[in-house]
Amino acid sequence: MSLIKSISGIRGTIGGKADENLTPLDVVKFASAFGTWLQNNKNKKDLTLVVGRDARISGLMVNSLVTATLQGLGIHVVDLGLSTTPTVEIMVPELKADGGIILTASHNPKQWNALKLLNEKGEFITGENGAEVLALAESEDFDYAEVDELGKYETRDDAFDIHIQQILDLPMVDAEAIKAKKFKVVVDAVNSTGGIAIPQLLEQLGCEVVKLYCEPNGHFPHNPEPLKEHLGDICELMKTEKADVGIVVDPDVDRLALVDENGELFGEEYTLVAVADYLLKNKKGVAVSNLSSSRALRDVAKSHGSEYFASAVGEVNVVTLMKEKNAVIGGEGNGGIIYPDLHYGRDSLVGVALFLTHLAKENKTVSELRATYPSYFMGKKKIELTPDIDVDSLLTKMQKEYQNEEVSTVDGVKIDFEKNWVHLRKSNTEPIIRIYTEAFSQEEADHLGDQMIEKIKSLI
């Protein structure tokens, strides 16, 4: 079964049987549920929704199904066509719409697609709201419009222009400083919509752009998750082109990875660290990431006399804590930059502009800048348990075992030791405890994970 229904949306592989994969029936049902939920929630029928999609092969088909279904409910649709997740998030409040739907499966392979749901602020709907949408989908309690009340349909082709101009207008983005450096930048956009948006931004910042996999045809030339093992091509091209910076984005352009002038990965965790360094150097405030993100962000915040807070894993949770703490910057260690002066969503475009501003003002190479940050290494392991074992009870026991350390139970159990940390989270679908660790060496991080597995086994 490759259909996953969750509070953040629905995703699955294209084709196959209804309710087992992401078929046309499933797309229509879920679009109907979200449209109906919005109509009920706002107590009106004449809503406006913004829809945008990444470049994956199934995108046009899914887009046609979603927009027609919304029209069938009497909802006015503004179709951005090929877009990015942050661009759709920007355009919902820009157009004073009632919500939005992003058609993307993010970093998943090309056979996947998904519907991600936005409220009137252009932010992901809450878990409670998502549960209500799922319940509506199951009940199929939809009331479609009669022929004279069908929703209108229009397209917009200026969304990238609006998004980029809002970035250029930000006081912390110094376009002139970037232009003066005349950076040569290689872009790997995995043949999705970042291949349109990122070069357009860079050209307005006076950069020379070398395009790699920037044709938005949905044929991903490598695994679209921006991890080191997938990025050999851009690392080689950085050296042959003698470029200053390499930029890698995922298909929906909400994750940003960087490559230095030597063809070495900057480290996904350090995208947020570098941007936070620049912002907090200029304005004391709060930085937020999730519990599984690098300790380097906390270190950088402290170095500027700022505070750091960690949320439960998940973008919605990060955003909630950012609002509560009035954070200057936040995000996730997977290269997700959330800059609230623009909007509360992960945005690679604003991440690029802020990073290049920082790089220009520091007058360093990318590798020299990276060397100014503490180096941490992360490990990921898991322990599979039998179904009869009470995972919550096990985590409670682990909490008591390490009660003399700094322990957080916001999301599973995170234990902060002096020089490293471990984060234990249970799977929502199977009897597994996921074990995330970070230390000053890869060997130490992996060893800490093994130690935790042995400790858990001893408590069973």
Secondary structure in CASP SS format (residue, H / E / C, confidence):
PFRMAT SS
TARGET T0000
AUTHOR 0000-0000-0000
METHOD secondary structure of the structure
MODEL  1
M C 1.00
S C 1.00
L E 1.00
I E 1.00
K E 1.00
S E 1.00
I C 1.00
S C 1.00
G E 1.00
I E 1.00
R E 1.00
G E 1.00
T E 1.00
I E 1.00
G C 1.00
G C 1.00
K C 1.00
A E 1.00
D C 1.00
E C 1.00
N E 1.00
L E 1.00
T C 1.00
P H 1.00
L H 1.00
D H 1.00
V H 1.00
V H 1.00
K H 1.00
F H 1.00
A H 1.00
S H 1.00
A H 1.00
F H 1.00
G H 1.00
T H 1.00
W H 1.00
L H 1.00
Q H 1.00
N H 1.00
N H 1.00
K H 1.00
N C 1.00
K C 1.00
K C 1.00
D C 1.00
L C 1.00
T E 1.00
L E 1.00
V E 1.00
V E 1.00
G E 1.00
R E 1.00
D C 1.00
A C 1.00
R C 1.00
I C 1.00
S C 1.00
G H 1.00
L H 1.00
M H 1.00
V H 1.00
N H 1.00
S H 1.00
L H 1.00
V H 1.00
T H 1.00
A H 1.00
T H 1.00
L H 1.00
Q H 1.00
G H 1.00
L C 1.00
G C 1.00
I C 1.00
H E 1.00
V E 1.00
V E 1.00
D E 1.00
L E 1.00
G E 1.00
L E 1.00
S C 1.00
T C 1.00
T H 1.00
P H 1.00
T H 1.00
V H 1.00
E H 1.00
I H 1.00
M H 1.00
V H 1.00
P H 1.00
E H 1.00
L C 1.00
K C 1.00
A C 1.00
D C 1.00
G E 1.00
G E 1.00
I E 1.00
I E 1.00
L E 1.00
T C 1.00
A C 1.00
S C 1.00
H C 1.00
N C 1.00
P C 1.00
K C 1.00
Q C 1.00
W E 1.00
N E 1.00
A E 1.00
L E 1.00
K E 1.00
L E 1.00
L E 1.00
N C 1.00
E C 1.00
K C 1.00
G C 1.00
E C 1.00
F E 1.00
I C 1.00
T C 1.00
G H 1.00
E H 1.00
N H 1.00
G H 1.00
A H 1.00
E H 1.00
V H 1.00
L H 1.00
A H 1.00
L H 1.00
A H 1.00
E H 1.00
S H 1.00
E C 1.00
D C 1.00
F C 1.00
D C 1.00
Y C 1.00
A C 1.00
E C 1.00
V H 1.00
D H 1.00
E H 1.00
L C 1.00
G C 1.00
K C 1.00
Y E 1.00
E E 1.00
T E 1.00
R C 1.00
D C 1.00
D C 1.00
A H 1.00
F H 1.00
D H 1.00
I H 1.00
H H 1.00
I H 1.00
Q H 1.00
Q H 1.00
I H 1.00
L H 1.00
D C 1.00
L C 1.00
P C 1.00
M C 1.00
V C 1.00
D C 1.00
A H 1.00
E H 1.00
A H 1.00
I H 1.00
K H 1.00
A H 1.00
K H 1.00
K C 1.00
F C 1.00
K E 1.00
V E 1.00
V E 1.00
V E 1.00
D E 1.00
A C 1.00
V C 1.00
N C 1.00
S C 1.00
T C 1.00
G H 1.00
G H 1.00
I H 1.00
A H 1.00
I H 1.00
P H 1.00
Q H 1.00
L H 1.00
L H 1.00
E H 1.00
Q H 1.00
L C 1.00
G C 1.00
C C 1.00
E E 1.00
V E 1.00
V E 1.00
K E 1.00
L E 1.00
Y C 1.00
C C 1.00
E C 1.00
P C 1.00
N C 1.00
G C 1.00
H C 1.00
F C 1.00
P C 1.00
H C 1.00
N C 1.00
P C 1.00
E C 1.00
P C 1.00
L C 1.00
K H 1.00
E H 1.00
H H 1.00
L C 1.00
G H 1.00
D H 1.00
I H 1.00
C H 1.00
E H 1.00
L H 1.00
M H 1.00
K H 1.00
T H 1.00
E H 1.00
K C 1.00
A C 1.00
D C 1.00
V E 1.00
G E 1.00
I E 1.00
V E 1.00
V E 1.00
D C 1.00
P C 1.00
D C 1.00
V C 1.00
D C 1.00
R C 1.00
L E 1.00
A E 1.00
L E 1.00
V E 1.00
D C 1.00
E C 1.00
N C 1.00
G C 1.00
E C 1.00
L E 1.00
F C 1.00
G C 1.00
E H 1.00
E H 1.00
Y H 1.00
T H 1.00
L H 1.00
V H 1.00
A H 1.00
V H 1.00
A H 1.00
D H 1.00
Y H 1.00
L H 1.00
L H 1.00
K H 1.00
N H 1.00
K C 1.00
K C 1.00
G C 1.00
V E 1.00
A E 1.00
V E 1.00
S E 1.00
N E 1.00
L C 1.00
S C 1.00
S C 1.00
S C 1.00
R C 1.00
A H 1.00
L H 1.00
R H 1.00
D H 1.00
V H 1.00
A H 1.00
K H 1.00
S H 1.00
H C 1.00
G C 1.00
S C 1.00
E E 1.00
Y E 1.00
F E 1.00
A E 1.00
S E 1.00
A C 1.00
V C 1.00
G C 1.00
E H 1.00
V H 1.00
N H 1.00
V H 1.00
V H 1.00
T H 1.00
L H 1.00
M H 1.00
K H 1.00
E H 1.00
K H 1.00
N C 1.00
A C 1.00
V C 1.00
I E 1.00
G E 1.00
G E 1.00
E E 1.00
G C 1.00
N C 1.00
G C 1.00
G E 1.00
I E 1.00
I E 1.00
Y C 1.00
P C 1.00
D C 1.00
L C 1.00
H C 1.00
Y C 1.00
G C 1.00
R E 1.00
D C 1.00
S H 1.00
L H 1.00
V H 1.00
G H 1.00
V H 1.00
A H 1.00
L H 1.00
F H 1.00
L H 1.00
T H 1.00
H H 1.00
L H 1.00
A H 1.00
K H 1.00
E H 1.00
N C 1.00
K C 1.00
T C 1.00
V H 1.00
S H 1.00
E H 1.00
L H 1.00
R H 1.00
A C 1.00
T C 1.00
Y C 1.00
P C 1.00
S C 1.00
Y C 1.00
F E 1.00
M E 1.00
G E 1.00
K E 1.00
K E 1.00
K E 1.00
I E 1.00
E E 1.00
L C 1.00
T C 1.00
P C 1.00
D C 1.00
I C 1.00
D C 1.00
V H 1.00
D H 1.00
S H 1.00
L H 1.00
L H 1.00
T H 1.00
K H 1.00
M H 1.00
Q H 1.00
K H 1.00
E H 1.00
Y C 1.00
Q C 1.00
N C 1.00
E C 1.00
E E 1.00
V E 1.00
S E 1.00
T C 1.00
V C 1.00
D C 1.00
G C 1.00
V E 1.00
K E 1.00
I E 1.00
D E 1.00
F C 1.00
E C 1.00
K C 1.00
N C 1.00
W E 1.00
V E 1.00
H E 1.00
L E 1.00
R E 1.00
K E 1.00
S C 1.00
N C 1.00
T C 1.00
E C 1.00
P C 1.00
I E 1.00
I E 1.00
R E 1.00
I E 1.00
Y E 1.00
T E 1.00
E E 1.00
A E 1.00
F C 1.00
S C 1.00
Q H 1.00
E H 1.00
E H 1.00
A H 1.00
D H 1.00
H H 1.00
L H 1.00
G H 1.00
D H 1.00
Q H 1.00
M H 1.00
I H 1.00
E H 1.00
K H 1.00
I H 1.00
K H 1.00
S H 1.00
L H 1.00
I C 1.00
END
